[in-house]
Every structure is written in structure tokens, then in C-alpha cells.
Amino acid sequence: MKKTLICLSTITLFLGGCASMDETQRHTATGASIGAVAGAVLGMATSSKSDRGKGAAIGAATGAALGGGGGYLWSKRMQEQKATMEQATQGTGVEVTQTGDNRLKLEIPSDISFDTGRYDVKPSMRPVLDRLASSLAQHAVTRVTIVGHTDSTGSDTVNNPLSVNRAAAVRDYMVPRGVASQRISIDGRGSREPVADNASAEGRAVNRRVEIFIAEEARSGN
């Protein structure tokens, strides 16, 4: 029990030092620390009374390794792509963010993406996709997920395939510009995930969007 308390106290002190870390380091450190706490508790629960201290220590180490690894890696390449896309989309209304699971997300609004009931890529979106395709071609290790959305106009019978077609249109635009189709997956959510109130024209316009997620899978040796 004493060893476990020492382990958990060390983790608490370590988290307290995260304020001096950058965003990427904080994500990794927090995941590792949470994993360590969970691992320590599990190690105690699954060990005999005489070996609980040892089990907690082993569990903490294992949990830290798993917690710190995560599913996706926020590497220097990802940070460079984020900076590139922030510069490329400045003033366009495209939102560029890092998600909680270390993916780069581009949210492209309707005023430069799609008109009501349509899935053809607008001319105003092409420069954004051109720059994105160029960046992706230089960082071939990343995977791309494109998700289409609609507003609530029409039925699911119309909206569900429309949202998939919007994602497919973005994919089909980028592939001839150097992004291998094997790297891209698409999905359509229809009108099921609104981010604004569909009761107004302004809200429906916000919901009529496409989201592009870029991720670098965590691998040993990175």
C-alpha cells in the first residue's frame, strides 16, 4: 500500500508540472499519468496481499505506457500541417483544430462547400482542397477521413446518401492531386449531427458542411 501511495503521489506531482509543457507534451503526459493510475489500481486488485505493492508498481508502468501511446500521434509533421492549413484557410471561415484524440480537423462551412441539395465542390472550396492535397502528398504517413453532413431539409432517404456523396466529392477532387485513394475513408452522417439549430436558414447553413480529419497513427519507434 505504501508503494502504491508513493507511485500515485509521484504521478500527481508529475501532472502538476504539465503547466510548463507545450500542448502536445501535455496530451501525452496526461494520458500516461491516467494510464498509470488505472494500472496501479488494477495491479493491486489482481495481486495477492503479499505482492500488492509489486503488482501496483508493475500495473502503473504498464498503464503509463499504454496511456501515453494513444491511438494517434501528434508529431512535428502534424503540427506543420496544422500551421500550413491555418495559413491556407485564413479568412475563409474554415476552422482548423487539433482534436482531443490528436487528429487534425478541418471544418468547411456551407458558404464555400455545398449548396442545399447538392454535392458538387464549389469553386470557392477548390483552393483550400488544393493546398490540403499538396500538404497531404508531402506527408504520406497520415490517414484522411472525410465526413459529410446535411441540414434537416428533406428526409433521411435523401440526406443520408447526399452526405456520403459530399464526402466522396471531396475525396474525388483530392485523389487526382496526389492523395492516394487508399489513404482516404469517407462517411456520411446525414442530418444526424447538427451543430446549429435547423429552425433557421442560418442554422441550416452551418449544418450543411464537410469535416476532414487527418491522423498519424502511433507506431513503435516514433
N, C-alpha and C positions, 0 to 999 in steps of 0.2 A: 504493500500500500504506500509506503514511504517513497519507493522508487517511482511509483505512478504519479504521486503528487509532485515530485521533482520534475518529472517529464512534462506534466501539464503546466507547471509554473514556468518552465523554460519556453514552452510554446507561447504562453501569454506574454512573456517579455519580448519574444521574437515578433509577435504581432504588433506590439507597441512600437517597435522600430520601423514598421512599414511606412510611417509618415514620410520618411526620408527617401523612399523608393519611388521610381517612376511608375507609370500606370501598368506597364507590362510586368514589372517585378512584383507589384502588389498583387496582381491576379495570381501569379504563380505561388507567391508566399502564402497568401490566404488559403489557396487550395491545398497546399502542402500541410499547413497547420491544422485545417479542419480534418484532413485525412488522418493526421497523426492522432488527434483527439479520438476520432472514431476508432482507429486501430488500437489505441491503448485500451479503450473500454472493451472492445471485442476480445483483445488479448487476455484481459482479466477474466472475462466471463467464460472463456473456453479453456482456461488453465486450472490445474489443481491448486489447492490452497497454498501449498509449499512453493509453487512455481509461478504464482500470480505476478510477482514483480518482474520476473524474467519475461513472462508472457506479455505483460503490458508493454515492456520496452520493445520487444520484437514486433508487436502489433502496431506500435506507434511508428516505428521505422518503415514498416510495410505500408501503412496508411499514408505516411508522408510522401512516399514515392509515388503511390497511385494518385493521391490528391494533387500533387504537383504536376503530374504528367498531363492530365486532362485529355480531351478529345482533339482539340485544335491547338496549334502553336501560333502565338503572336510573335513572329520573328521580325528581324530587321527588314526582310523583304515585304512583309505585310505592312509594316509602318511606312515604308517607302510608297507602296501602292496607295495607302490611305492619303498620304500627302499629295501624291500625284492627282488623285481623283478630287480631292478638295480644291486643288488649284484649277483643274479642268472644269469643274462644275460651279465655280464661284459665280454667283449672280443668276443661276439658272433655276433655283428652287429645289434642286436635288439635295437631299440630306445624306451626308456621308458620316457613318458612325462605326464604332467598334462595339460589337455585341458582348453580352456577358460571357458567352462561351468562346470568345476570341475569333469571331468572324468579322470580316469587313462587310458592311451593309450599305447599299445604295438604294434609297427610296426615291423613285422617279414619279413625280406627280402628273396628273392628267393633262395639265396645260402644255406639257411637252411630250407626253407619251401617247395617250389614246383618246379618241373621241368616243362619245356614247355609242355603244353597239358595234364598235369597230376594233380591229386588231392590227391594222397596218401601222408600221412605225412612222411617226410624224417626222418631217424634215428637221424640226427643232430638237429631236432626240438623237439624230444621227451623229452630230459632233461629239456628244457625250459617249455614245457607244463606240465611236471610232477611237477615242482616247482610251477608253476602258479596254478595248480589244488589243490595242498596242501595248498597254501595260501588262495584260494577261499573257501575251505572246512572249514577253521577256521574263515571266515568272511561271514557267511551265509546271511547277510542282503543285500549284493551287487547284482546287476544285471549285466549280461555279454552280450555284443553284439559283434558278430564276423562278419567281413565284408571281403569277398574275392574279389580279383582283378586279372585281367589278363593283358597281354600285347596286342598289336594290331594284333598279328599273328592270322589269321583266321577271320571268320565272327562273327557277333553278335549271330547267331544261335548256334555257338559252344561256344563262350566266355561267354555268359550270364549264361547258366547252369553250365559251368565249374567253374565260380567264386562262385556260390552257393554251388557247390559240395566241393570246397575247404573249405568254411566256415563250412559246415556240417561235413567234415572230422575232423576238429579241435574240434568241439563240441563232436563228437562221440568218440574221443580219451579221452576227459576230463571227460565225464559222468561216465565211469566205475571207475574213480579215485576219486570219491567223490563229484563231482559237479552236483547237481540236474538239470535235463534237463529243468525243469520249470523256472530255473533262466536264461537260455540261449536263446537268439534270434539270428538268422542268417540272413545275407543278402549278395547278390552278385551284384557287380557293373559292371561286365564285364570289358571292356577296357575303360569305360566312364570317369574314374577319374585318368588319368596318373599323375605321379609326376616327370616324366623324359621324354625325347624325345624318342619316339618309333622308330626313324630312325636308331638308333644304337643298337647293341646287348647289350651293357652295359645299355642303357636306358630301353630297354625292360625287362632286368633282374630286374631292380629296380621296374618297374611297376608290375611285377609278384609277388604279395605279399599278406599277410593277415594282417588285423588290428583287434586288440582285445580291446574293450572298457569296462571298469569296472566302475560302477557308484553306488553310495549310494544315494537313493532318500531322499530329505529333508523332514522330518516329524516334526510335532509339538512335542516339548519335547526334541529334540536332542540338 
